[in-house]
Structures are given as C-alpha cells and as structure tokens.
Amino acid sequence: MKKYHLLACVAGLGLLTGLASCKLDIPKEVPTSFETLTVEKQDITIPVKFSARLKGMTDVTVSPQVSGQLMKICVEEGEQVTKGQTLFVIDQRNAQLELEAAQANLNSCLAAENSAKLEYESNKNLFEKKIVSQYMLDNSENSYKRAKAAVSQAEASVNRAKVNLGFCTIKSPVTGIIGEIPVNPGVQVSPSTTLSIISGNSTMKAEFSLPETVIEYAVSSGYGGHAKNALKNFPDVTFVMKNGTEYPYKGRITGTTGMINSSTGTLTCKAYFPNPDGALFSGIQGTVVIPSSRKDVIVIPQSAVLRLQDKALVYKVKADSTATAATVTYSDAGNGQDFIISSGLNVGDRIVTVGANNVQEGQKVLF
C-alpha cells in the first residue's frame, strides 16, 4: 500500500514537471472590442405621418344651363384645361332665332317710343299755347311712358336671349383636369345632365385625421391658444406618394372641421399644396408628414437596443470596462435609424452600439 502511494506521488510530480517544462499557460479572459458612444442630449425633428387623400381645391361639376342637342365636344378626358376654355357646344340655332326675334321686337319698341315722344312733345307745345287740353297732354305723356317701359322690357329680352346664346358654348369655370365625359355628340342635354367634372388642380387639398393627443400636444407646445391656431402655426408639411416618392412642394395646414369626431377621437384637417406642374390629381392617396421638433432628448442608434419579450435592454459600460444591462423605454425617432430614450439612461453613460447582441453581463468591453 505504501509502495502504491509512493508511485502515485512520483507520477504526479513527474506530470507537474512535464507541464512546467512545456511552459503551458492557463487561459485568461480577453476583452472584446465593441463600438460604443457616450450618451448626450440633442434636438431632433420627428416626422409624424398621417394617411391622406387629395382633392382639387375646386372640383366643379359641369352641366348645361340650357336644353338642346350637344353638337361638339372640344376636349378629351384627362386633358388639362384653363379657365374660360371652350369645353362643349350645344345647338345654337334656336337661341340665335330667339335673339333675332328679341332684337326685332326691341327695334319696334324703339320706333313706338320715338313716335310717343314726338306726340308728347307736340302736345306739350300745343298745351302751352292752350290749343289742346290737359287731358290730351296727360294721355300723350302716359303713352310715352308706356313706350319707354316697353323698350326696357324689349332690351331685357335681348339681353336674356344673348345670355341663352352664350350658354350654348360651355366654358371651363376653373383651371384643372377634366374628368370622365359620359355623353356623346348628338344627344339631348338639359340642366340636369352632368357633362363632366373638372378638378381645379392648381392647388390640391389633402384631407387627413389628427388624433386628439396630437392636437393637445400642438396646443400645449406653444403653437397657438386653441386647436385651429395651433394647427395653422405648424411648420410646412410634406406629401409622400404611396410609392414612397416625396412631392417636391411643401404644403400648409390651413383648415379643420373645428369639431372632434366623438367615435374616432380625431379632428379632420386640411393641408393645401401648390400644384404648378399638374403632377397631383384628385383621388391620389398618400401620407402627410408633419415635422415635430423635440429638444434636449437622448437619441441612440436602434442597434444599441435589444428587445427581449416585453423588455428593452441597453448594455452600459461601467468604469471598470465591464458591461451591465439596463432596462430602457423608448419611442421611434421616425428616421429608421434611431430611438428616443425616455428612461433608463443618463447623460454621460457609455453604451455599446454595434454588436450589443453579442455582449454578456460582466464581460470586459474595449472601445
């Protein structure tokens, strides 16, 4: 038994001697290098987005004001038209005949007026010479007044006939894009017939709904004393197409419905965008983007935040260069890159940004 223990001791001594002669080192912890940053406060502009639909500033239904046969269509669907441009022509023959008849009646009334005037003036001279009676003078004066009234009526008939003749040529009341034309030349039209709809697109109106919380924020942030003024004092807004293209001209919020929808808790707002190139059309859907300024907030890269179930973690680097997890609350900065931290970090903290998902609690971090 003693011999066995002695052999074991000798073998152990030999093993230690062999390890020593091979100079094997015991593994040590090697710090890993990560990208880090020191937390600071800064100002940031957050794009707040709302779904919207565009409408022409003045969408006008075009209908005839007189009845008749449609003779000519002077434009095509989707064509850009200007104010005063001829769109449709209705048969003018009846209106022209009415104008000629009214003009002839006016000429007759003018002749009758002239005769009545001559008779009145003649009787007036004769009355002064005491040749005719007062009755004859008064009677001639009344005839002259009736003739003058008949002339006024005839002139009104001529003007009415001219207006009706003008109504046979239908012109665009606004500058814009002409929509569908559901009629063809040769059909009978009347004031109840819709010939087309023109979208007055020199200025476009984007309608969207603002949540009540946004309105309260606008009022409390110094934009104005009440919701209407606050929204009008908002900075210029942007319109983004459904394909992500940003419209090059900025718009302004200039109107609201003035009442919160009790079922949705939203206020309908209107933003107006100039459309000098005619690139926008009624019915286009997109997004109105309102820039919201935030001052003195902590902003960190999204890559620094680890989301574990219902928690969000950030690894802070302590004074001894070891990493420790900190729970944070955040909101999206709206740029696809950053988060705004509302709690969990302080100015001066150093955090791991790139590679945070590979950090372990207590691990040495180089930077």
C-alpha positions as CSV (number, residue, x, y, z in Angstrom):
1,M,0.0,0.0,0.0
2,K,2.8,2.4,0.9
3,K,4.5,1.5,-2.3
4,Y,1.4,2.4,-4.3
5,H,1.1,5.9,-2.7
6,L,4.8,6.5,-3.3
7,L,4.4,5.6,-7.0
8,A,1.4,7.9,-7.3
9,C,3.3,10.8,-5.8
10,V,6.3,10.2,-8.1
11,A,3.9,10.1,-11.1
12,G,2.2,13.3,-10.0
13,L,5.5,15.0,-9.6
14,G,6.6,13.9,-13.0
15,L,3.4,15.3,-14.6
16,L,3.9,18.7,-13.0
17,T,7.5,18.7,-14.0
18,G,6.4,17.9,-17.6
19,L,3.8,20.6,-17.7
20,A,6.4,23.1,-16.4
21,S,8.9,22.0,-19.0
22,C,6.3,22.5,-21.8
23,K,5.6,26.1,-20.5
24,L,1.7,25.8,-21.0
25,D,-0.2,29.0,-19.9
26,I,-3.6,28.9,-18.2
27,P,-6.2,30.7,-20.5
28,K,-7.1,34.2,-19.4
29,E,-10.2,36.4,-20.2
30,V,-9.5,38.5,-23.3
31,P,-11.6,41.7,-23.6
32,T,-13.7,42.1,-26.8
33,S,-13.8,45.3,-28.8
34,F,-17.2,46.9,-29.5
35,E,-18.4,50.2,-30.9
36,T,-19.6,52.5,-28.1
37,L,-20.8,56.0,-27.6
38,T,-21.3,58.5,-24.8
39,V,-24.9,59.4,-24.2
40,E,-25.7,63.1,-24.9
41,K,-28.8,65.2,-25.3
42,Q,-29.7,66.7,-28.7
43,D,-32.5,68.3,-30.7
44,I,-34.3,66.1,-33.2
45,T,-37.1,66.5,-35.7
46,I,-39.5,63.6,-35.8
47,P,-41.7,63.0,-39.0
48,V,-45.2,62.3,-37.8
49,K,-47.2,60.6,-40.6
50,F,-51.0,60.6,-41.4
51,S,-52.8,58.9,-44.2
52,A,-54.4,61.4,-46.6
53,R,-56.4,61.7,-49.8
54,L,-56.0,64.5,-52.3
55,K,-58.9,66.6,-53.8
56,G,-58.8,69.5,-56.1
57,M,-59.2,72.8,-54.5
58,T,-62.3,73.5,-56.6
59,D,-63.8,70.3,-58.0
60,V,-66.6,71.6,-60.3
61,T,-69.5,69.7,-61.9
62,V,-70.1,70.9,-65.5
63,S,-73.7,71.0,-66.6
64,P,-75.5,72.9,-69.3
65,Q,-77.7,75.8,-68.4
66,V,-80.0,75.4,-71.4
67,S,-81.5,72.4,-73.1
68,G,-80.6,71.4,-76.6
69,Q,-78.7,69.0,-78.8
70,L,-75.0,68.5,-77.9
71,M,-73.2,69.4,-81.2
72,K,-69.5,69.3,-80.2
73,I,-67.1,68.1,-77.5
74,C,-64.0,70.2,-77.6
75,V,-61.8,68.4,-75.1
76,E,-60.8,64.9,-74.1
77,E,-60.9,63.1,-70.8
78,G,-57.9,63.8,-68.6
79,E,-57.0,66.9,-70.5
80,Q,-55.6,69.9,-68.7
81,V,-57.9,72.9,-69.3
82,T,-57.7,76.5,-68.5
83,K,-60.4,78.9,-67.1
84,G,-62.5,80.2,-70.0
85,Q,-61.6,77.4,-72.4
86,T,-64.5,76.0,-74.6
87,L,-65.5,72.5,-73.5
88,F,-68.8,71.8,-75.2
89,V,-71.1,73.4,-77.8
90,I,-74.9,73.0,-77.8
91,D,-77.0,73.6,-80.9
92,Q,-77.3,77.4,-81.1
93,R,-79.9,77.8,-83.8
94,N,-83.0,78.2,-81.6
95,A,-81.1,80.6,-79.3
96,Q,-80.0,82.6,-82.3
97,L,-83.5,82.8,-83.6
98,E,-84.8,84.0,-80.2
99,L,-82.1,86.6,-80.1
100,E,-83.1,87.9,-83.6
101,A,-86.8,88.0,-82.6
102,A,-86.0,89.8,-79.4
103,Q,-83.8,92.3,-81.3
104,A,-86.7,92.9,-83.9
105,N,-89.1,93.5,-81.0
106,L,-86.7,96.0,-79.5
107,N,-86.5,97.9,-82.7
108,S,-90.3,98.0,-82.9
109,C,-90.5,99.3,-79.4
110,L,-87.8,101.9,-80.0
111,A,-89.8,103.2,-83.0
112,A,-93.0,103.3,-80.9
113,E,-91.2,105.1,-78.2
114,N,-89.9,107.7,-80.7
115,S,-93.5,108.2,-82.0
116,A,-94.9,108.6,-78.5
117,K,-92.1,111.0,-77.6
118,L,-92.9,113.2,-80.6
119,E,-96.6,113.2,-79.9
120,Y,-96.0,114.1,-76.2
121,E,-93.6,116.9,-77.1
122,S,-96.1,118.2,-79.7
123,N,-99.0,118.2,-77.3
124,K,-96.8,119.8,-74.7
125,N,-96.2,122.8,-77.0
126,L,-99.8,122.9,-78.0
127,F,-100.9,122.9,-74.4
128,E,-98.6,125.8,-73.6
129,K,-100.4,127.7,-76.4
130,K,-103.7,126.5,-74.9
131,I,-104.6,124.7,-78.1
132,V,-105.0,121.2,-76.5
133,S,-106.5,120.2,-73.2
134,Q,-104.7,118.9,-70.1
135,Y,-106.3,115.5,-70.7
136,M,-104.7,115.2,-74.2
137,L,-101.3,116.2,-72.7
138,D,-101.6,113.7,-69.9
139,N,-102.7,110.9,-72.2
140,S,-99.8,111.5,-74.6
141,E,-97.4,111.6,-71.6
142,N,-98.7,108.2,-70.3
143,S,-98.4,106.7,-73.8
144,Y,-94.8,107.9,-73.9
145,K,-94.0,106.3,-70.5
146,R,-95.6,103.0,-71.7
147,A,-93.5,103.1,-74.8
148,K,-90.3,103.6,-72.7
149,A,-91.3,100.7,-70.4
150,A,-91.8,98.5,-73.5
151,V,-88.3,99.4,-74.7
152,S,-86.9,98.4,-71.3
153,Q,-88.7,95.1,-71.5
154,A,-87.5,94.5,-75.0
155,E,-83.9,95.3,-74.0
156,A,-84.2,92.8,-71.2
157,S,-85.5,90.2,-73.7
158,V,-82.5,90.9,-76.0
159,N,-80.0,90.5,-73.1
160,R,-81.7,87.3,-72.0
161,A,-81.5,85.9,-75.5
162,K,-77.8,86.8,-75.7
163,V,-77.2,85.0,-72.4
164,N,-79.0,81.9,-73.6
165,L,-77.0,82.0,-76.8
166,G,-73.8,82.3,-74.7
167,F,-74.9,79.3,-72.6
168,C,-74.8,77.2,-75.8
169,T,-71.0,77.5,-75.6
170,I,-69.9,75.9,-72.3
171,K,-66.6,77.1,-71.0
172,S,-64.4,75.9,-68.1
173,P,-65.1,77.8,-64.9
174,V,-61.7,76.8,-63.4
175,T,-58.2,75.7,-64.5
176,G,-57.8,72.0,-63.9
177,I,-58.1,68.4,-65.2
178,I,-61.3,67.4,-66.9
179,G,-62.7,64.0,-65.8
180,E,-64.9,61.4,-67.4
181,I,-67.2,62.7,-70.2
182,P,-70.3,60.4,-70.1
183,V,-72.1,62.0,-73.2
184,N,-71.6,61.9,-76.9
185,P,-72.3,64.5,-79.7
186,G,-75.9,64.4,-80.9
187,V,-77.6,63.6,-77.5
188,Q,-80.2,65.9,-76.0
189,V,-78.9,67.6,-72.8
190,S,-80.5,69.7,-70.2
191,P,-79.6,71.5,-66.9
192,S,-79.9,68.1,-65.1
193,T,-77.2,66.5,-67.4
194,T,-73.7,66.1,-66.0
195,L,-71.3,66.6,-68.8
196,S,-68.1,66.2,-66.7
197,I,-66.3,67.1,-63.5
198,I,-63.3,69.4,-63.6
199,S,-60.7,69.1,-60.8
200,G,-59.3,72.6,-60.2
201,N,-55.8,71.3,-59.5
202,S,-53.7,74.5,-59.4
203,T,-53.9,73.9,-55.6
204,M,-54.6,70.5,-54.1
205,K,-56.2,69.8,-50.7
206,A,-55.1,66.9,-48.6
207,E,-57.6,65.7,-46.0
208,F,-56.4,63.7,-43.0
209,S,-57.4,62.9,-39.4
210,L,-55.3,64.0,-36.4
211,P,-55.7,62.2,-33.1
212,E,-56.8,64.2,-30.1
213,T,-53.4,63.6,-28.4
214,V,-51.6,65.4,-31.2
215,I,-53.9,68.3,-31.1
216,E,-53.4,68.6,-27.3
217,Y,-49.6,68.5,-27.9
218,A,-49.9,71.2,-30.5
219,V,-51.8,73.5,-28.2
220,S,-49.5,72.9,-25.2
221,S,-46.3,73.3,-27.3
222,G,-46.9,77.0,-27.9
223,Y,-48.2,76.7,-31.5
224,G,-51.4,78.6,-30.6
225,G,-54.0,79.3,-28.0
226,H,-56.5,76.8,-29.4
227,A,-56.5,73.9,-31.9
228,K,-57.3,76.0,-35.0
229,N,-54.5,78.5,-34.4
230,A,-52.1,75.8,-33.3
231,L,-52.5,73.8,-36.5
232,K,-52.2,76.8,-38.7
233,N,-48.9,77.7,-37.0
234,F,-47.5,74.2,-37.6
235,P,-44.4,74.2,-39.9
236,D,-44.7,73.3,-43.6
237,V,-45.8,69.7,-44.2
238,T,-44.8,67.2,-46.9
239,F,-46.8,64.9,-49.0
240,V,-45.5,61.4,-49.8
241,M,-46.9,59.2,-52.5
242,K,-47.9,55.6,-51.9
243,N,-44.7,54.5,-53.7
244,G,-42.6,56.5,-51.3
245,T,-41.9,59.4,-53.6
246,E,-41.8,62.8,-51.8
247,Y,-43.7,65.6,-53.5
248,P,-41.3,68.4,-54.1
249,Y,-43.5,71.3,-53.0
250,K,-44.3,71.8,-49.3
251,G,-47.9,72.4,-48.0
252,R,-49.6,74.3,-45.2
253,I,-52.2,73.2,-42.7
254,T,-54.9,75.9,-43.1
255,G,-58.2,74.4,-42.1
256,T,-60.0,72.0,-39.8
257,T,-63.6,70.8,-39.3
258,G,-63.5,72.5,-35.9
259,M,-65.0,69.5,-34.1
260,I,-63.6,66.3,-32.6
261,N,-65.3,63.2,-34.0
262,S,-66.7,61.5,-30.9
263,S,-66.5,58.0,-32.3
264,T,-62.9,58.2,-33.6
265,G,-61.4,60.9,-31.3
266,T,-59.9,62.7,-34.3
267,L,-60.1,66.1,-36.0
268,T,-60.3,66.3,-39.7
269,C,-57.6,68.7,-41.1
270,K,-56.8,70.1,-44.5
271,A,-53.4,70.9,-45.9
272,Y,-53.0,72.7,-49.2
273,F,-50.3,72.0,-51.7
274,P,-49.4,74.1,-54.7
275,N,-49.6,72.1,-57.9
276,P,-48.0,74.3,-60.6
277,D,-46.8,71.3,-62.7
278,G,-50.1,69.4,-62.6
279,A,-48.4,66.4,-61.0
280,L,-51.1,65.8,-58.4
281,F,-54.6,64.5,-59.2
282,S,-57.8,64.2,-57.2
283,G,-58.2,60.9,-55.5
284,I,-54.5,60.2,-55.0
285,Q,-53.8,58.6,-51.6
286,G,-50.6,59.1,-49.7
287,T,-49.1,60.4,-46.5
288,V,-49.0,63.9,-45.0
289,V,-45.8,64.2,-42.9
290,I,-45.7,66.8,-40.1
291,P,-42.3,67.6,-38.7
292,S,-42.3,67.6,-34.9
293,S,-39.4,69.2,-33.1
294,R,-38.1,67.6,-29.8
295,K,-35.5,69.5,-27.8
296,D,-32.9,68.1,-25.3
297,V,-33.7,64.4,-25.7
298,I,-31.4,61.3,-25.6
299,V,-31.1,59.7,-29.0
300,I,-29.3,56.4,-29.6
301,P,-29.0,54.0,-32.5
302,Q,-31.6,51.3,-32.9
303,S,-28.7,48.8,-33.0
304,A,-28.0,49.5,-29.3
305,V,-31.4,48.3,-28.1
306,L,-32.0,44.6,-27.5
307,R,-35.7,43.6,-27.3
308,L,-36.4,40.6,-25.1
309,Q,-40.1,39.8,-24.9
310,D,-41.6,42.9,-23.1
311,K,-38.3,44.5,-22.2
312,A,-35.8,46.7,-24.0
313,L,-32.2,46.5,-22.8
314,V,-29.1,48.5,-23.5
315,Y,-25.6,47.5,-22.3
316,K,-23.8,50.2,-20.4
317,V,-20.0,50.1,-19.9
318,K,-19.1,50.7,-16.3
319,A,-15.9,52.4,-15.1
320,D,-14.1,49.1,-14.9
321,S,-14.9,48.4,-18.6
322,T,-17.5,45.7,-17.8
323,A,-20.8,45.6,-19.4
324,T,-24.1,45.7,-17.5
325,A,-27.6,45.6,-18.9
326,A,-30.0,48.5,-18.3
327,T,-33.7,48.5,-19.0
328,V,-34.9,51.4,-21.1
329,T,-38.1,52.9,-22.5
330,Y,-38.0,54.4,-25.9
331,S,-40.0,55.8,-28.9
332,D,-39.3,55.7,-32.6
333,A,-37.4,58.7,-34.0
334,G,-39.1,58.2,-37.3
335,N,-35.9,58.1,-39.4
336,G,-35.5,54.3,-39.4
337,Q,-32.2,54.5,-37.5
338,D,-32.6,56.0,-34.0
339,F,-34.7,55.7,-30.9
340,I,-35.5,58.4,-28.4
341,I,-34.9,57.3,-24.9
342,S,-37.3,58.4,-22.2
343,S,-35.9,56.5,-19.2
344,G,-33.1,54.2,-18.3
345,L,-30.1,56.2,-19.5
346,N,-28.4,59.4,-18.3
347,V,-26.2,61.9,-20.0
348,G,-22.6,60.7,-19.8
349,D,-23.4,57.0,-19.8
350,R,-21.3,55.0,-22.3
351,I,-23.2,52.3,-24.1
352,V,-22.5,49.5,-26.6
353,T,-23.9,50.4,-30.0
354,V,-22.7,47.9,-32.7
355,G,-22.6,44.2,-31.6
356,A,-24.8,44.7,-28.5
357,N,-26.5,41.3,-29.1
358,N,-23.1,39.6,-28.5
359,V,-22.4,41.2,-25.2
360,Q,-22.8,39.2,-21.9
361,E,-23.3,40.6,-18.5
362,G,-20.0,41.4,-16.8
363,Q,-18.0,41.0,-20.0
364,K,-14.9,43.2,-20.4
365,V,-15.5,45.7,-23.2
366,L,-12.8,47.5,-25.2
367,F,-13.7,50.7,-27.1
